[in-house]
Every structure is written in structure tokens, then in C-alpha cells.
């Protein structure tokens, strides 16, 4: 960017006409031309000058001072001016991608002339056009050409008379009819009328209409966009079944025709669905490129944590039996310490996972999940005390990290082996060698087993144990008391150490459980996938630590981990879908479930998210 105004820029930035403001302009400590060149650049200034020059020399844009145009005439004139802007072709589709800042520049120029013109152009080319382009697929590209040729004129119909920003409450429906391969767009009542829609009042021929998509069986898949023709492009008369009109004069921008529309069982082809986010097959099956991974990891967590809690309870029974028989051996004492360490971290892990899982279920059900009768709120509130009673979770984690630090200190001082009755820390005997390991899995297929996550978890525990131990000793050497030193190293070191240790134990126990010879052959595959999913999903939450410590390197490691989680979700989705359907049928028949008829949508919502 040149710092001085060159002679060739005179035409680009002509001097202001002489007048009474000259004295004040002369006081400026800088050149306004240099400022314009710096902030805009020559190319943008030339682009704007091209626009302004065209408008200045076109009689259609001539101002009529004092003229009081009627509302109808003003809107007609605004439409003709918008059409002329497209004829000038100031900005092609290619230019939009090549020089995207020209888009707001053009809107600004039009807005300086008339904000109604800017809004009309914006709504047709960018809002309507972008919705078709970004939400549609290849089958909708023909619309893009028609948009910029002004063969059709568009609007964006989301807002309804009674529902604006609350999109989940929108009531316009789109029921699919497989017999004719059509969607039936319908407004159930006047409150569901599309309202305040710019360009709809007089001039729009087509609309991107947002409606709730229903497939046979009345299963709702939520809000989806459809291209719906609302007027004949030649006559501008409403299409059959469409009631469309202008909402009237506004406080401003009256060159823009804001309108309303209602649909009475208007049939549109199946291809009218803008299907980037979801589609419907000719037979009426809903398909989406986005498979709902949100709940499957929590389902895997249920199985893993359930086995862990049962096995730990049996360990506790063994401890209690020994105490009852008077066993006062060193092993008995060590067993008590190990169980205490595992329980102290297991309780935070279970209660936090439950808390997050219930919230995910609530959000996955959309508005239905917020209804009190669905009991998700009750489950969430009833679980909440688990995070604090029997010890605040963060305090309990200190018990586990202290246990591990004590073992390492004993090993450093006395050379003792890492050994515990339940063998949860025995892997630490290979502590130095484990820290030398790296993540070497290069494909998703090689990652679909919990053994991969187990190796990573063992490295992560060793790494955090070393870092926590060094941090603790550093704090003590700097003069902190033992209490202060442990507090200072707990948040960033001891807390994650305790969590990854108990996660490792949960993963290890579930892995061993599902790989037993006694597991029924038909269950081995699904249980193995559940084990791997929980292990990899839990591990993915510690990706930053794995990279920071050097176990992960490069983008591939993280990408393989993420892809493996999604692959396992996809495999389990296919395996478990039949089981979910069977279970939902049992729930539907259950006489103990009050107000079942109202709860039906929630079952459908959960099934669609799974």
C-alpha cells in the first residue's frame, strides 16, 4: 500500500468542492486521501466509484426531491432498481469468492443510496441465495443461476407470527408422502403464518421455507429448509394453496415489501428439500450425513462404569470379610488403601459422567427434553448431590493423587516395587520405559480396540505422576509447607492424575471383562466395541496432555483418535438400533409410565439422536 497519494489517484479521490469547511479541513494533521487509501485500498475505492458512477448516470436512480411516492410506487421502483443492479453485474458469483470484501462494500454503497434497496438486494442474493447454496446440494445449483439472472426472486421464510427467535417452537410442517414423492407444506393455523419476511410482500416468487419434517409414522426430524414456489414468476399471482400478502407500512424501509404467507397442504417435490444436513429417500426414510454420536459414548460409559462399580464392590466385600475374620496383615492394609484410592476417584468420575450424560440427553431431545413430565430434569437434580455429598469431588481426588504420589516417593526412597493387591498400579513397575513410548497407530482400523487406549492411558498416568511429583518437590523446595505444596500442585497436576488413573482402571477392568473366554460369541463384537468406544472417547478428552507430554505428535494422532470414536459410534449405531427399538416398545407398553401418550415424542427424539 502506497503511503502517499499519487497523481493518478486524483480521479479516484477528487477534491471536495470549495466551501466554508475548507478552513477546518486545512487544520487536519493528515491527508484524508492517504487515510482512504490505507483503510480501503485502491481496488476497493475503484469498485465503489464504479457503483456510484453507474447510479449517478442512470435515470432510474434519479432523486425526486419533495416527491411523495405512494407505498405501491415506492416498492415497485425499489424492485426495478434492484433488478437493474443485477443487470450491471457489479459482483458475480466468482467475484464473491475471489474478493469477499466486495460483498459488504456493495451493500454499503446501496445502503448509502437507499437502505430499502440494500436490504432487498441482500435478502435476495445473499440471504435467499446463500441459504440455497449452503443448505442445498448439486441438485439445487440451477437455482443459483436463476437467482443471479433474476429469473426468480427469493425470500427467507423462517419467522412465524407467534414464533421468531424460538425456532424450536415453529409450527409449519412438511409431511412426506411416499406415494407421490412429495412433501406437503402446511400451516396449521394463523399463528404459524410466516411473518415479517422481507421481499415476500409483493415480489418474491420463491421462498426458503423452514418447516418441521415428518416422515411416515409421524416421526419428526426437526426443522428443515425447503424451496417453495409461492408466486408465478410471470404474473406474480399466488400459487395454489398459498396465501401470501404484504404486512403493510412500517416505520421505515418502506421500499422493502415485508410480507406473510400461509400454506394449505401445498405439495412440493421431494427434491425441494435443501438436503445438505438431511434427506429423505423416495420410500420415506430419513437419512443424514451426520450420525448422532452424542449419546453413544455415554451408553458405553454406562456399561464400563457399571462393571467397575460391581467389581469394586466385590473388592470391598473381600476387605470387609478379611476384617471380620480378624485379618490384620500388611496385604489387608494395602488393600484398604487401594480401594480407598479407587473409590475416591471413582465417585467423582461416575457422578460427573452422569451429570454430563443427563444434560446431553436433555439437549438431544430439544424442547421436549425441557418438559418436567419427561423426568430428565428430576434425574439431573437428583444426581447433582452426588457431586458433593460423601465428599466434594475435587477434594476426594486429592486422596487418589496422594496415594499415587506416596507410592512413587516410596519407590524413589527405598527402591520398592509398585505392587498392590488389586494390581491397579502394577504397570508402574515399567515406569521409565513407558515414558519413552510414543503413539504409533497410523490408521483408524488399528485403533478400534481398547488395547490402544490402555497403552496411551498407562503413558499418561506415568507422565502426570512424574510431573506432579516434580511440581510437589519444587513447591517444597521453594519454602511451601506440605499442605500448601499439595494444594498448589493439585489443580493442574494432581487432579488430572487422579482422573486418568481411575479412568485407566475402569478401562482395564472392562477390557478384561469383555475379552473373557466365557463371553457369549454373539456378544463379543458389541461388547468389544463398547469397551473401545468408552476408552477412546475418555482418552480424547486428554488430547492436550498427550500432545504436551510428547506422546502424540503431528495432526494425524488426534485425527485418528477422533475418527476411531466416530467409526465405533457408527458400528454401534447399526448394532444397537434394533435393541433400542425393542426397548422402546417395552416402555410404550409399560402401564407404570404415567402420561405415556405425552411422552411418546421423547422416545422418538431419543431414538432419532441415537
C-alpha positions, -999 to +999 in steps of 0.1 A: +000+000+000+015+033-010+018+058+018+014+089-004-013+099-028+000+096-064-011+119-092-031+091-109-054+090-078-069+124-085-098+109-105-103+082-078-103+107-049-112+141-063-110+172-042-141+184-023-159+214-037-146+246-022-167+259+006-169+271+043-155+238+056-122+243+038-107+261+069-115+232+091-102+206+067-069+225+065-064+221+102-061+183+099-027+168+107-031+141+080-042+137+044-077+123+041-068+107+008-040+088+024-064+076+051-089+065+025-062+046+006-049+030+038-083+019+050-100+009+017-072+002-008-072+013-045-091-017-057-120-012-033-121+025-040-123+018-077-151-007-071-171+017-051-166+045-076-178+022-104-210+016-084-216+053-075-209+064-111-234+040-125-261+051-101-254+088-108-258+084-145-288+061-146-322+079-147-338+051-128-319+062-097-326+099-101-338+115-070-371+135-069-368+160-041-401+166-025-418+138-043-441+118-020-443+084-036-471+061-028-462+029-010-470+008-041-450+031-064-420+031-039-419-007-038-423-011-075-395+014-081-373-003-055-378-037-072-369-022-106-337-007-091-328-040-075-332-057-109-310-030-125-283-037-100-281-073-112-281-061-148-250-040-140-234-072-127-212-053-102-205-085-084-205-120-100-206-152-080-170-158-089-161-123-075-178-131-043-154-159-036-124-142-051-129-108-033-154-114-005-150-079+010-167-066-022-199-081-009-203-058+022-189-029+001-217-033-025-243-034+003-228-003+019-230+016-014-266+006-020-274+015+016-260+050+012-284+054-017-314+037-001-314+013+028-345-004+014-326-011-018-297-026+001-320-048+021-339-060-009-307-069-028-292-085+004-322-107+011-325-120-025-289-126-034-272-133-001-298-145+024-320-165+000-291-173-024-268-183+004-294-205+020-299-224-012-262-227-018-251-237+017-281-258+027-287-275-007-267-299-028-258-303-065-295-307-074-301-271-063-273-254-082-297-245-111-315-222-086-282-202-081-281-193-118-317-183-118-312-161-087-285-140-103-303-138-136-334-125-117-354-153-133-368-160-098-369-137-068-364-150-033-370-146+004-361-164+036-392-176+055-382-187+090-400-164+114-437-170+121-464-148+136-461-163+170-425-177+169-395-157+159-362-164+176-377-195+193-371-217+162-378-249+181-415-238+185-420-231+148-452-249+137-452-251+099-450-287+089-437-307+060-451-343+058-436-366+033-459-387+011-440-416-004-469-424-028-462-393-048-427-385-035-438-351-024-437-330+008-469-314+020-462-280+034-489-269+058-496-240+082-518-254+110-533-220+119-528-183+115-502-181+143-480-204+122-481-179+093-446-169+080-444-133+090-421-102+086-404-119+056-385-094+035-394-095-002-424-117+004-450-090+004-451-082-033-422-095-053-408-129-042-416-159-064-398-184-043-391-188-006-368-209+016-394-222+040-384-237+073-408-264+084-407-294+107-400-325+086-422-356+093-418-390+076-443-418+076-451-429+111-453-393+121-417-393+132-405-357+133-369-349+124-370-312+133-367-281+114-355-283+077-355-258+048-375-263+016-376-243-016-412-235-022-426-215-051-451-190-038-459-170-069-460-174-107-428-156-120-448-142-150-480-130-133-469-128-096-501-144-087-500-168-057-495-205-064-524-228-054-527-233-017-505-203-009-520-173+008-494-145+005-495-108+011-479-076+024-480-068+061-483-030+054-465+002+060-436+002+085-418+030+104-390+029+079-375+010+049-409+010+032-393+003-002-388-033+012-420-054+010-422-074+042-449-100+039-467-130+053-476-164+039-497-194+049-497-228+032-527-251+029-514-285+021-490-273-006-473-301-024-437-297-034-413-324-050-391-344-027-361-326-043-373-293-029-358-303+005-325-285+009-307-317+018-272-307+029-280-316+065-305-343+060-325-360+032-355-383+027-353-413+004-381-419-022-395-446+002-397-421+031-366-430+051-348-401+067-310-401+062-284-377+074-246-374+068-243-365+105-247-396+126-257-387+162-225-397+183-237-376+213-253-403+234-235-435+223-203-427+243-224-423+274-241-456+267-206-472+266-198-454+298-229-470+314-215-505+307-179-497+317-188-479+349-214-504+359-188-532+357-163-511+376-187-504+404-197-540+407-162-553+407-151-526+432-180-536+454-168-572+454-133-559+463-149-541+492-167-572+503-133-591+503-119-563+525-148-565+549-147-603+551-110-601+560-117-576+587-145-597+601-121-627+602-095-607+621-070-604+592-045-577+602-019-585+575+001-559+555-018-570+524-051-563+541-040-528+550-027-522+515-060-535+500-079-509+521-056-481+509-061-492+472-098-495+475-100-461+492-079-445+463-101-461+436-134-452+453-122-416+460-117-411+422-144-434+410-172-415+427-162-381+410-158-399+377-192-416+379-212-386+392-196-361+367-202-385+338-238-390+349-243-352+352-229-346+317-248-376+302-282-364+316-276-329+303-266-343+268-299-363+268-318-332+278-303-312+250-306-340+224-344-341+230-347-304+221-377-287+235-393-320+246-364-326+270-373-295+289-408-307+299-410-317+335-430-348+328-400-363+310-381-366+343-348-357+328-347-326+350-356-347+380-328-371+371-303-343+367-313-327+400-314-359+419-279-368+407-265-334+414-258-340+452-236-370+442-210-344+431-208-331+467-220-355+493-197-381+507-170-356+499-167-329+474-154-344+442-124-322+439-114-330+475-118-367+470-095-366+440-067-355+463-070-388+482-062-406+450-034-384+438-018-386+473-020-424+472-001-424+439+025-398+450+031-418+481+038-449+461+063-430+439+080-415+469+084-449+485+099-463+452+123-433+449+135-436+485+135-473+491+136-488+456+103-506+464+084-522+436+050-509+425+026-536+437-010-536+450-034-564+459-058-554+431-029-548+406-042-514+397-007-499+400+015-528+390+021-514+355+041-486+371+070-510+376+078-503+339+075-465+347+107-453+329+102-474+299+066-464+295+076-427+294+098-435+263+068-448+243+050-429+216+017-432+199+024-451+167-010-461+154-014-447+119-048-460+108-083-459+122-086-497+118-057-503+141-073-481+167-106-498+171-096-518+202-094-507+238-058-520+240-046-489+221-062-467+247-049-487+275-013-482+263-019-444+260-036-443+294-006-460+311+018-435+295-005-406+306-006-418+342+032-421+343+036-387+327+012-370+351+027-388+381+062-376+372+050-340+366+030-339+398+059-354+418+083-328+404+059-300+410+053-310+446+090-312+453+096-279+436+070-262+458+085-277+489+120-265+480+106-230+475+095-230+511+059-241+509+046-263+537+035-298+527-002-287+528+005-256+507+026-276+482-001-302+477-028-276+472-007-257+446+001-288+425-034-304+428-054-283+403-032-286+372-014-318+381-029-339+409-065-336+397-059-349+362-036-375+376-063-390+398-089-389+370-068-406+344-057-432+369-093-442+377-103-440+340-074-463+332-086-487+359-122-486+345-110-492+310-086-520+321-113-539+341-139-536+314-114-546+287-105-578+306-142-584+313-154-583+277-124-604+264-130-633+287-135-667+270-168-671+287-184-641+269-211-654+245-198-653+209-227-632+197-219-606+223-181-603+219-182-579+190-206-554+205-191-555+240-156-551+225-168-520+206-184-506+237-151-511+256-131-495+228-155-466+225-155-457+262-117-460+263-110-438+232-138-413+240-125-408+275-089-406+263-098-380+236-106-356+265-069-356+274-056-350+239-039-317+250-020-335+277-010-363+253+004-337+229+020-316+257+039-346+270+050-357+236+031-390+233+011-375+204+028-356+177+015-342+144-021-338+133-025-375+124-026-388+160-055-366+170-073-372+138-070-410+141-084-408+176-114-387+166-121-408+135-119-440+156-145-427+180-169-418+151-163-452+134-171-470+166-203-449+171-213-458+136-208-495+141-226-495+174-255-475+160-261-503+135-257-530+162-278-513+188-307-497+168-328-529+168-323-533+206-333-497+212-365-501+191-373-533+211-367-515+244-388-485+234-417-509+226-414-523+261-416-488+275-446-479+254-465-509+268-454-502+304-485-494+325-464-478+352-453-450+330-477-421+337-490-398+309-474-421+283-492-405+254-475-372+260-441-389+265-442-407+231-424-378+213-395-380+237-389-417+229-388-408+193-365-379+200-340-401+218-342-428+191-335-402+164-305-389+183-291-424+188 
